[in-house]
Every structure is written in C-alpha cells, then in structure tokens.
Amino acid sequence: KLFFERSKRYLGDIFEACSLERAQTLFLLAVFCQGALKPHSCYMYSGMAIRSALAIGIPSLKGYESAPASALWWALYAHEVEMCASAGREATLREPSYYRIPLPYALAPNDPKQSLSEHMVALAHLLQELNQEASRMERQSLTTHNSMKSLDLDQRLLDWKSNLPRMLDLESVSLVEPEWLTKQKIVLTLRFYNARILIHRPFL
C-alpha cells in the first residue's frame, strides 16, 4: 500500500501527458487492485492504462521500442479481458488480430519465457466470446440451447489447454523446472479454472 500510494503521487496528471512508463505504472496499479480485491479500482486503472497505451500509439510501435511496448500491450490485453469477464463488464478491446504490434515471442523467438503471451492472448480471445455469451444467457431463461452453448465453450477451453506446449503442461509437476516456468504454469492454471467458473456461472 505504501508503494501504491507513492506511485499515485508520482504519476502526476495522466490526462495531460502519457508515456510508456506511465502506462506501465497504471497497469501495475490495476494488478495491485486486483490482488487487493478492489474490482472497481482494478477496472478503472486498467482502463486508464489501456487509454494511455493507445494515446501514445503502442499497438502500432515499431523499431527498438516495440519489445517493451509489446510486452506491456499484450499483458494489458489479456488482463483487461479476463478482469472484465470476471467483473461482468464488457471489454472495449477488439480481437487480437486488429492490433498490428507483434506478440513478444515473435520479437524474441529464442526466449522461451516469451511464449506465454501467445497462449494468454488466445485465452483472452476465448474469454471475450465467453463473456458475451454469459451476458446474453443471464438475460434469458436457462434453456437446453444455452446449456449446450456452455458445454461447447467449455470444450473449446479444454482444447486450448490440451494445445499448450509440453513445457506449459498444466498437469505436469517437476521439482527441477526453473522458477519462472513454475510461475507461468500457476498463472495459466488459475486463469483456466477461472474461465471454467465463468462459463458455468449462469447455471449455479
């Protein structure tokens, strides 16, 4: 909380000036609020981070700035979609193919740590459709058709999980894998189960 409050003071007027560092800071503030169980604040900070990134043209950056910009943009993208789906709010982002900035793994194909972004974005794209369907079903009666649609989405989620590379196999446990890989698998596992909860939430 100390660094959270200090970051807010140092940000200054985010409506008058934008930069990569300010967008990164707003994103970290959003992640902090998510962990602190402050969904509204998380939603607002994430939205401001997205706006800041768009204002400086991050989705279209090329050259030496593209690597940190790509890492920020696609992390923001996955976080925004997941957070909106969890909160029952509509994400304003378009599908991934709309944005021209390459994924981090495309800029650093020899760095295995960067492969996570591809799978996070794929899951986010699925969550966008899931959120739209869940919102529609909540406004309607729970019919057999809606149940079948949920099962279809659940199967697509399972397909996403089965298509993960062996390195990111969520079922495997190893005491010798690097720490960064263990953390990536934990994040993917949590998001996978959170997505399943969202799929079947209208029937609970």
C-alpha positions in Angstrom: 0.0 0.0 0.0 3.0 2.3 0.7 4.3 2.0 -2.9 0.8 2.1 -4.3 0.1 5.5 -2.7 3.6 6.7 -3.7 3.1 5.6 -7.3 -0.2 7.6 -7.5 1.6 10.7 -6.3 4.4 10.4 -8.8 2.1 9.8 -11.7 1.0 13.4 -11.9 -1.8 14.4 -14.3 -2.3 11.4 -16.5 -4.9 13.3 -18.6 -2.3 15.8 -19.9 0.8 13.6 -20.6 1.3 10.0 -21.5 4.4 7.7 -21.7 5.3 4.1 -21.7 6.4 4.3 -18.1 3.0 5.9 -17.0 1.1 3.2 -18.8 3.3 0.5 -17.1 2.6 2.1 -13.7 -1.1 2.3 -14.3 -1.1 -1.4 -15.3 0.8 -2.3 -12.1 -1.7 -0.3 -10.0 -4.5 -2.3 -11.7 -2.8 -5.6 -10.9 -2.4 -4.4 -7.3 -6.1 -3.6 -7.0 -7.0 -7.0 -8.4 -4.9 -8.7 -5.8 -6.4 -6.4 -3.1 -9.9 -7.5 -4.1 -10.8 -4.0 -5.3 -12.5 -4.8 -8.6 -13.8 -1.4 -9.4 -10.5 0.3 -8.9 -8.8 -2.5 -10.9 -11.3 -1.8 -13.8 -10.6 1.9 -13.7 -6.8 1.7 -13.5 -6.7 -1.0 -16.2 -8.9 1.3 -18.4 -6.6 4.2 -17.9 -3.6 2.1 -18.7 -5.2 1.0 -22.0 -6.1 4.6 -22.8 -2.6 5.7 -22.1 -1.1 2.9 -24.3 -3.5 3.8 -27.1 -2.7 7.5 -26.8 1.0 7.0 -27.4 0.3 4.5 -30.2 1.7 1.4 -28.5 -0.3 -1.0 -30.7 1.5 0.4 -33.8 5.0 0.9 -32.5 8.0 -0.5 -34.4 11.7 -0.5 -34.0 13.7 -0.6 -30.8 10.6 0.5 -28.7 8.5 -2.4 -29.9 9.8 -5.1 -27.4 8.8 -3.3 -24.2 5.7 -2.0 -25.8 4.7 -5.4 -27.0 5.2 -6.9 -23.5 3.1 -4.2 -22.0 0.3 -4.2 -24.6 -0.3 -7.9 -24.7 -0.1 -8.3 -20.9 -2.6 -5.4 -20.7 -4.8 -7.0 -23.3 -5.0 -10.4 -21.5 -5.5 -8.8 -18.1 -8.2 -6.4 -19.3 -10.3 -9.1 -21.0 -10.0 -11.5 -18.0 -10.8 -8.8 -15.5 -13.9 -7.6 -17.4 -15.1 -11.1 -17.8 -14.8 -11.7 -14.0 -16.5 -8.5 -13.2 -19.3 -9.0 -15.7 -18.3 -5.8 -17.6 -17.8 -5.5 -21.3 -14.2 -5.2 -22.6 -13.8 -2.4 -25.1 -10.8 -4.0 -26.9 -11.1 -5.6 -30.3 -10.0 -9.1 -31.2 -6.2 -9.6 -31.2 -5.7 -9.6 -35.0 -6.9 -5.9 -35.1 -3.7 -4.7 -33.4 -0.5 -4.6 -35.5 2.1 -4.9 -32.8 3.6 -8.4 -32.8 3.4 -10.7 -29.8 6.6 -10.8 -27.5 7.5 -14.3 -28.7 7.6 -13.1 -32.3 10.2 -10.4 -31.3 12.3 -12.9 -29.2 11.7 -16.4 -30.6 14.7 -17.8 -28.8 13.5 -16.7 -25.4 11.1 -19.5 -24.0 9.8 -17.1 -21.4 8.0 -15.1 -24.1 5.9 -18.0 -25.4 3.4 -17.4 -22.5 2.0 -14.3 -24.2 0.7 -16.2 -27.2 -1.4 -18.6 -25.0 -2.6 -15.8 -22.7 -3.9 -13.8 -25.7 -5.5 -16.9 -27.2 -7.3 -17.5 -23.8 -8.3 -13.8 -23.7 -9.9 -14.1 -27.1 -11.9 -17.1 -26.0 -12.9 -15.2 -22.8 -14.2 -12.3 -24.9 -16.7 -14.6 -26.6 -17.4 -16.3 -23.3 -18.3 -13.0 -21.6 -20.7 -12.1 -24.4 -22.4 -15.4 -24.2 -22.6 -15.4 -20.4 -24.1 -11.9 -20.5 -26.7 -13.0 -23.1 -27.6 -16.1 -21.1 -28.1 -14.2 -17.9 -30.8 -12.1 -19.6 -32.6 -15.2 -20.8 -34.1 -18.3 -19.2 -31.7 -21.2 -18.8 -32.6 -23.3 -21.8 -31.1 -26.5 -23.2 -29.6 -24.5 -26.0 -27.8 -22.3 -23.6 -26.5 -25.3 -21.7 -25.2 -26.8 -25.0 -23.5 -23.5 -25.8 -21.8 -23.5 -22.4 -20.6 -27.1 -23.0 -19.3 -26.0 -26.4 -17.3 -23.1 -24.8 -16.1 -25.5 -22.1 -14.8 -27.9 -24.8 -13.0 -25.1 -26.6 -11.4 -24.1 -23.3 -10.3 -27.7 -22.8 -8.9 -27.7 -26.4 -6.9 -24.6 -25.6 -5.5 -26.4 -22.5 -4.6 -29.5 -24.5 -2.8 -27.4 -27.2 -0.4 -25.8 -24.7 3.2 -26.8 -25.4 4.7 -29.6 -23.3 6.7 -27.1 -21.4 3.5 -25.4 -20.1 1.6 -28.7 -19.5 -0.7 -27.8 -16.5 -0.9 -31.4 -15.3 2.9 -31.9 -15.1 4.8 -31.3 -11.8 8.5 -31.0 -11.7 11.0 -30.2 -8.9 13.7 -29.2 -11.3 12.0 -26.8 -13.7 13.0 -23.1 -13.4 11.1 -20.9 -11.1 9.8 -18.6 -13.9 8.2 -21.7 -15.6 6.5 -22.8 -12.4 5.0 -19.3 -12.0 3.8 -19.2 -15.6 2.0 -22.5 -15.1 0.4 -21.3 -11.9 -0.9 -18.2 -13.7 -2.3 -20.3 -16.6 -3.8 -22.8 -14.2 -5.6 -20.1 -12.2 -6.9 -18.4 -15.4 -8.0 -21.8 -16.8 -10.2 -22.6 -13.7 -11.4 -19.0 -13.5 -12.6 -19.3 -17.1 -14.4 -22.6 -16.4 -16.2 -20.9 -13.5 -17.3 -18.1 -15.7 -18.6 -20.5 -18.4 -20.9 -22.3 -15.9 -21.7 -19.4 -13.6 -25.2 -18.8 -15.1 -26.2 -22.3 -14.1 -25.0 -22.2 -10.5 
